[in-house]
Amino acid sequence: MKHPLSPALVASVAGPLLSSLARTWRIETTGEQAWHELIRAGRPYVVVSWHDALLPLLWYLRGRGITIVVSDALDGRYLAAYAKRLGYREARGSSSRGGVRALLAAVKALRAGGAAAFTPDGPRGPRRVFKPGALVAAQKARAQVVPIHAGASRRWRLRSWDRMLVPKPFARVRIVFGVPFEVAPEDAGLAAARERAQAELAGAVREVQWDDAATPTG
């Protein structure tokens, strides 16, 4: 029986390669002014993005001490090991494993004035179906929700459940920020926020333009 490679080893080998690739990307952004205003005001915020856009967003948002919610599964631990190299903090767990623990860690970071990042369709899908954990964290911590999506002019799509986006060398990478918003109290507030988040992400997907027919149609 083969033993999996340790996350630290994978990050030490693959991490520099991914970072070297990312340094070649030509990144352009749209709509980020409101996000910068949140940072200047010291307000806590929750980033929400689809799982397939995670790689370029990890690179762009690096070095800010954001707490990223990652799966307890092995691929999640690989991701967390690389994210730590980029300056992220980790809240381990997901909707399927350790979710309550991860949610509490994210809320703690937010209440301390920090930021947290969720992929609401992770860790195993369904692809681009929004799960409410990020909004629950934002509601409990009274944090703003910041929807973000990314696309690339030239890219690979992995044959994974999420069709993970990997921009090719020297690709133009477009990152689109939706309009930040708050989550109102109680279940009605969560329901309204879920509709708002899905609408903001759908708008960001359209604005990115290079979605590569990646949006589910059924």
N, C-alpha and C positions, 0 to 999 in steps of 0.2 A: 504494500500500500504506500503510495507516495505521500510525503508530508508537504503541506503547502509552504511556500516561502514566507518568511516573516514580513509583516508590513514594513518594518524599519529597513530591511534589506531591499525590498522592492522600491521603496521611496528613495533610498540612497543611490540606486542604479537608474531607475526610470525618471526620478524627479529632475535631475539636471538636464536630461534629454528633453523632457516636456517644457522646462523653462527656457531652454535654448530655442525650441520651436516657437514658443510664445513671444519671445523677443523679436521675432521677425514679423509678427502680425502688425498691420497698420490699422490701429483701432480708431474708430470714430463713434461719437456718442450723440444721442438725442434725448432731450428732456431731463437732463440730470441736475438742472439748477435747483429744483425743489429738494432733491436729496442733499445737495451741498448745504442748503439752508437748514435742514434738520441737523446736520453735523455741526454747523457753526453755532446753532442754538443749544447744542448738547442734549438733544432729544433722543430717546431710545427709538429704534426702528427695527422692523422685521423685513428682511428681503425675501421675496417669494419668486421663484423661477422654475420653469420646467426642467426636469432632470436632464434632458438631452442637451441643454445649453450650459451645463454646469462647468465644463472645462474652461471656456473663455471667460466666464464670469468669475470663477475662482482666481484667475490671473488678474483680471482688471480690479477686483475688490481686495486684493492682497494687501497685507501690511497694516490693516486697520483693527486687528484684534477681534474681528467678528467671531461670534460663537456659531459654528456650523453644526447642524444636526445631521448625523451620519448613522448608517445602519450598523448593528452589531455583527452583521454577516461579514465574511472575509473581504469581499470587494469594498464594503464600507470602511473597513479598517485600512485597506490599501489607500483609499481616498483620503481618509483622515490623516494618515502618515504624511502624504504629500501636502495636504492643506496646512499641517503644522509647520512645514518648511516654508510656507508662504506667509506665516504669521497669524494663522487662524487658531481659535480655541475650539475644543471639541465637546459636544454633548452627544454621547453615544446612545443610540436607540432609534426606533422607527415606529410606524404604525403597527408593525407586526412583531417587533421584538424590542423590549425595553422602552416602549413609547412614553410611559409615565415618567420614568427617570429622565429621559431626554427633555421632555416638556418642562419639568421642574427646573432643570439646569438652564434651559433657555430663558425661562421667566426670571430666574435669579439674575442672569446676566443683564436682562433688560431693565429690571428694577434698579440695578446698579448704574444705570445710565448708558449701558452698552448697546450692542446690536447683535442680532441673531439672523441666521439664514436657513431657510427651509426649501426643500424641493417637494411640493405638496403632492406630487404623483409618485414619489419614491417610497420605498426602495425597489419595488418590483412591479409598479403599475397598479391598475391599468394606466397606460400611457396617456399623459395630459388629462387625467381625471383628478380634480382638485379635492384633496382630503383636508379636513378642517384644523389639524393640529397647529399650524402656523397662526391661524386666526385666533384660536383659543389662547395661545401665548401672548399675542398682541393685546387681546381683550383684557387678560389678567394683569398685564403690566402697563396698560394704557399707552401702548407704543403705536407708532405709525406703521402702516403696511406699505412697503415699497415694491411694486411689481417690476420685474426686469426680464427682458429676453435678449438673446444674442443670435446672430447669424453670420455667415461668412460667404464671401464671393466665390471662394474655392475651398472645398472641404471634402473630408471623408465622413461617411456615416458608418459607425460600427454596426455589426449584426447582433446587437443586444436588444433587450426588450424595449429600451427607450430610443434606439437609433442614435446613440451618442454622437454629438457633433465634435469633430476634430478639424479645425481650420488647417489648411495646408500651408506650407512655408510661404511667407510674404503675402498671404491673403489679406484682403480688407475684411475687418471684423466690425460689424455694426452692432452697437449695444443701445437698446431703446429702453428708457425708463418710463413707466406709467406714472400716473398722478398718485402721490401718496394719499392715504386716507386712514381714518380711525375706525375701530370696530365698536359699534354701539353696544350697550349692555344686553345681557340675556340672550336667549336662543334666537329671538327675532333679529338681534344685532348680528349674530353670527351668520344667519341665513342671508341677510342683506349684504354682509361683507363678502361672503363667498361669491355671490353674483357679481359684485363689484370687482373682486380680484380676477375672476374668470374673464370679465369683460375687458379689464385693463390688459391682461396678458394676451387676449385675442387681438386687441388693438396693437400691442407691441409686435406680435407675430406678423401682422399685416404690414406694419411700418418697416420692419427689418427687410422684408421682400425676399431675401435669400433663404427661404424656409425649406427649399428642396423637396416640396411635396410631402413634408414631414408631419403635417397636421392630420390627425385621424379624421376620417370622413364618416365613420359609422359609430 
